[in-house]
């Protein structure tokens, strides 16, 4: 193999690794966020909170970006006669992303 081929292989491996890490961080963030919403605003505990967190993770696969997660949580909060502004939701998503990144990197 040439140096160029080696470098290309290294870059492809690094890209795949970064994509995998990003996927893990995003899913962990959504799980943590879902658990927080479930417990703090929807009054769910235990298995019900865990299932809600899974539903939030799955909601993220509907559209690119965070809009699908925000829409799900906003709809669920509204159905439970609660509300959080989009800015508050986005702020907490960012906080949980930081926490999720720390957790994934520590594994």
BELUR-V392408 format. One record per residue. N is the residue number from 1. RES is the residue in one small letter. PHI is phi in radians with two decimals (* if undefined). D_CENTER is the distance of its C-alpha to the mean C-alpha in Angstrom with 2 decimals. Layout:
# BELUR-V392408
n=N res=RES phi=PHI d_center=D_CENTER
n=N res=RES phi=PHI d_center=D_CENTER
This chain:
# BELUR-V392408
n=1 res=x phi=* d_center=39.35
n=2 res=x phi=-1.50 d_center=39.68
n=3 res=x phi=-1.06 d_center=37.86
n=4 res=x phi=-1.09 d_center=36.10
n=5 res=x phi=-1.12 d_center=34.91
n=6 res=x phi=-1.09 d_center=33.74
n=7 res=x phi=-1.13 d_center=31.78
n=8 res=x phi=-1.07 d_center=30.28
n=9 res=x phi=-1.09 d_center=29.26
n=10 res=x phi=-1.09 d_center=27.77
n=11 res=x phi=-1.13 d_center=25.74
n=12 res=x phi=-1.13 d_center=24.49
n=13 res=x phi=-1.14 d_center=23.51
n=14 res=x phi=-1.12 d_center=21.76
n=15 res=x phi=-1.07 d_center=19.88
n=16 res=x phi=-1.08 d_center=18.75
n=17 res=x phi=-1.07 d_center=17.74
n=18 res=x phi=-1.13 d_center=15.67
n=19 res=x phi=-1.12 d_center=13.98
n=20 res=x phi=-1.08 d_center=13.30
n=21 res=x phi=-1.09 d_center=11.96
n=22 res=x phi=-1.07 d_center=9.62
n=23 res=x phi=-1.11 d_center=8.39
n=24 res=x phi=-1.12 d_center=8.22
n=25 res=x phi=-1.10 d_center=6.54
n=26 res=x phi=-1.10 d_center=3.56
n=27 res=x phi=-1.16 d_center=4.02
n=28 res=x phi=-1.13 d_center=5.25
n=29 res=x phi=-1.01 d_center=3.43
n=30 res=x phi=-1.14 d_center=2.82
n=31 res=x phi=-1.15 d_center=6.08
n=32 res=x phi=-1.07 d_center=7.52
n=33 res=x phi=-1.11 d_center=7.19
n=34 res=x phi=-1.09 d_center=8.64
n=35 res=x phi=-1.10 d_center=11.18
n=36 res=x phi=-1.10 d_center=12.16
n=37 res=x phi=-1.06 d_center=12.82
n=38 res=x phi=-1.03 d_center=14.59
n=39 res=x phi=-1.38 d_center=16.75
n=40 res=x phi=-1.43 d_center=17.53
n=41 res=x phi=-2.09 d_center=18.03
n=42 res=x phi=-1.84 d_center=18.53
n=43 res=x phi=1.23 d_center=20.64
n=44 res=x phi=-1.61 d_center=19.08
n=45 res=x phi=-2.34 d_center=19.69
n=46 res=x phi=0.97 d_center=19.60
n=47 res=x phi=-1.09 d_center=19.01
n=48 res=x phi=-1.13 d_center=18.39
n=49 res=x phi=-1.17 d_center=15.49
n=50 res=x phi=-1.11 d_center=14.06
n=51 res=x phi=-1.13 d_center=14.69
n=52 res=x phi=-1.10 d_center=13.08
n=53 res=x phi=-1.06 d_center=9.76
n=54 res=x phi=-1.10 d_center=10.31
n=55 res=x phi=-1.11 d_center=11.24
n=56 res=x phi=-1.16 d_center=8.13
n=57 res=x phi=-1.04 d_center=6.33
n=58 res=x phi=-1.14 d_center=9.61
n=59 res=x phi=-1.08 d_center=9.83
n=60 res=x phi=-1.21 d_center=7.44
n=61 res=x phi=-1.54 d_center=10.28
n=62 res=x phi=-1.32 d_center=12.91
n=63 res=x phi=-2.46 d_center=13.07
n=64 res=x phi=-1.16 d_center=12.11
n=65 res=x phi=1.52 d_center=10.27
n=66 res=x phi=-1.67 d_center=8.56
n=67 res=x phi=-1.03 d_center=11.76
n=68 res=x phi=-1.18 d_center=11.12
n=69 res=x phi=-1.20 d_center=8.43
n=70 res=x phi=-1.08 d_center=10.90
n=71 res=x phi=-1.09 d_center=13.75
n=72 res=x phi=-1.08 d_center=12.87
n=73 res=x phi=-1.13 d_center=12.47
n=74 res=x phi=-1.06 d_center=15.52
n=75 res=x phi=-1.11 d_center=17.48
n=76 res=x phi=-1.15 d_center=16.92
n=77 res=x phi=-1.12 d_center=17.86
n=78 res=x phi=-1.09 d_center=20.82
n=79 res=x phi=-1.12 d_center=21.97
n=80 res=x phi=-1.67 d_center=22.04
n=81 res=x phi=1.02 d_center=24.01
n=82 res=x phi=-2.16 d_center=21.45
n=83 res=x phi=-2.72 d_center=19.97
n=84 res=x phi=-2.35 d_center=17.85
n=85 res=x phi=-1.20 d_center=18.37
n=86 res=x phi=-0.97 d_center=15.90
n=87 res=x phi=-1.12 d_center=16.55
n=88 res=x phi=-1.22 d_center=15.65
n=89 res=x phi=-1.07 d_center=12.33
n=90 res=x phi=-1.12 d_center=11.56
n=91 res=x phi=-1.09 d_center=13.05
n=92 res=x phi=-1.24 d_center=10.97
n=93 res=x phi=-1.04 d_center=7.63
n=94 res=x phi=-1.12 d_center=9.55
n=95 res=x phi=-1.14 d_center=10.84
n=96 res=x phi=-1.23 d_center=7.88
n=97 res=x phi=-1.16 d_center=6.84
n=98 res=x phi=-1.08 d_center=10.50
n=99 res=x phi=-1.12 d_center=10.67
n=100 res=x phi=-1.10 d_center=8.13
n=101 res=x phi=-1.11 d_center=10.18
n=102 res=x phi=-1.05 d_center=13.27
n=103 res=x phi=-1.13 d_center=12.65
n=104 res=x phi=-1.13 d_center=12.02
n=105 res=x phi=-1.19 d_center=14.96
n=106 res=x phi=-1.39 d_center=17.07
n=107 res=x phi=-1.33 d_center=16.93
